[in-house]
């Protein structure tokens, strides 16, 4: 019962963070996606690309796909590149939408037994299992949505929450 409640909470939180990311994509003009407050800060394009990439890994983790590695362009801790190295905002937005659907399908199909399976090597997890990996993803995505919230305010747009 506890595992089911935890899964439902994770699904609801990912749905909310997904809607907030969709709002950033819809309301931030493409010419602002590469703006950043400091030279060492990430920008909207990198964060959305990173979240699309990590959701892709989550979908593969949930569906027992063999390969679970990040796109090096959007891997956490990777150095920021020159703006020209990144795909367009429309390409990153499309990738986000695609991986969001993949994760929704995978979460709809996941069983409690699946959540108890060991997490693949290299996949962050709180307890060594798939369920702990889902919880880690929820935390991870909420962290980056906070960054996006800061960036859209810095860019002069309304807050993501509270409107």
C-alpha positions in Angstrom: 0.0 0.0 0.0 2.8 2.4 0.9 4.6 1.8 -2.4 1.4 2.5 -4.3 0.9 5.8 -2.5 4.5 6.7 -3.2 4.1 5.9 -6.8 0.9 8.0 -7.0 2.6 10.9 -5.3 5.6 10.7 -7.8 3.2 10.5 -10.8 1.3 13.6 -9.5 4.5 15.5 -8.9 6.0 14.7 -12.3 2.7 15.8 -13.9 2.9 19.1 -12.1 6.6 19.7 -12.9 5.8 18.6 -16.5 3.1 21.3 -16.8 5.4 23.9 -15.4 8.1 23.0 -18.0 5.5 23.1 -20.7 4.6 26.6 -19.6 8.2 27.7 -19.8 8.4 26.2 -23.3 5.2 27.9 -24.4 5.8 31.3 -22.8 9.6 31.9 -23.2 10.4 33.3 -26.7 13.0 31.2 -28.5 15.5 34.2 -28.6 15.6 34.1 -24.8 16.4 30.4 -24.4 20.1 30.9 -24.4 20.2 34.0 -22.1 21.8 33.4 -18.7 22.4 35.6 -15.7 26.1 34.8 -15.5 28.6 33.2 -17.9 28.7 30.1 -15.7 24.9 29.7 -15.3 22.8 27.3 -17.3 20.1 28.7 -19.6 16.5 27.6 -20.4 17.6 25.6 -23.4 20.2 23.5 -21.4 17.7 22.9 -18.5 14.9 21.8 -20.8 17.3 19.6 -22.8 18.7 18.1 -19.6 15.2 17.3 -18.3 14.2 15.8 -21.7 17.3 13.7 -21.6 16.9 12.6 -18.0 13.2 11.7 -18.6 14.3 9.6 -21.5 16.6 7.7 -19.1 13.7 7.3 -16.7 11.4 5.9 -19.4 14.1 3.4 -20.3 14.7 2.5 -16.7 11.0 1.8 -16.1 10.7 -0.3 -19.3 13.8 -2.3 -18.7 15.5 -0.9 -21.9 19.1 -1.9 -22.1 20.8 1.5 -22.5 20.4 4.1 -19.9 22.9 6.9 -20.5 22.6 10.6 -20.8 23.1 12.7 -24.0 26.6 14.2 -23.2 25.5 17.6 -24.4 22.9 17.7 -21.6 24.5 15.5 -18.9 24.7 17.0 -15.5 28.1 18.5 -14.7 29.0 18.8 -18.4 30.6 22.1 -19.3 28.5 24.6 -21.0 29.3 24.9 -24.7 29.1 27.8 -27.2 25.5 28.6 -28.1 26.0 27.2 -31.6 26.7 23.7 -30.2 23.1 23.3 -29.0 20.1 22.3 -31.1 17.3 24.8 -31.6 14.7 25.6 -29.0 12.1 23.9 -31.2 14.1 20.7 -31.4 14.6 20.7 -27.6 11.0 21.4 -27.0 10.0 18.5 -29.3 12.4 16.2 -27.5 10.8 17.2 -24.2 7.3 16.5 -25.4 8.3 13.1 -26.8 10.0 12.0 -23.6 7.2 13.3 -21.5 4.8 11.0 -23.4 7.3 8.1 -23.0 7.5 8.6 -19.2 3.7 8.9 -18.9 3.2 5.6 -20.8 5.9 3.9 -18.7 4.5 5.1 -15.4 1.0 3.9 -16.5 2.4 0.4 -17.2 4.8 0.1 -14.2 3.9 -2.5 -11.5 4.7 -2.5 -7.8 7.0 -5.5 -8.6 8.8 -3.4 -11.2 9.5 -0.7 -8.5 11.1 -3.3 -6.3 13.6 -4.4 -9.0 17.2 -3.2 -8.6 18.0 0.0 -10.3 20.4 -0.3 -13.3 23.9 0.7 -12.6 24.6 4.4 -12.9 20.9 5.4 -12.4 20.5 7.6 -9.3 18.3 6.0 -6.7 17.6 6.5 -3.0 17.4 2.9 -2.1 19.0 0.8 -4.9 15.7 0.0 -6.5 13.6 1.4 -9.4 11.1 2.9 -6.9 14.0 4.8 -5.3 15.1 5.9 -8.8 11.6 7.3 -9.5 11.8 9.2 -6.2 15.2 10.6 -7.1 13.8 11.7 -10.5 11.0 13.6 -8.8 13.5 15.4 -6.6 15.8 16.1 -9.5 13.1 17.5 -11.7 11.7 19.7 -9.0 15.2 21.1 -8.5 15.6 22.1 -12.1 12.0 23.5 -12.3 13.1 25.8 -9.5 16.0 26.9 -11.7 13.6 27.5 -14.6 11.3 29.5 -12.2 14.3 31.8 -11.4 15.3 32.2 -15.0 11.9 33.1 -16.3 11.6 35.8 -13.6 15.1 37.0 -14.4 14.0 37.2 -18.0 11.0 39.4 -17.0 8.2 36.9 -17.2 5.5 36.1 -14.6 6.3 33.5 -12.0 5.6 29.9 -12.8 3.5 29.4 -9.7 0.9 31.6 -7.9 -0.8 33.2 -10.9 
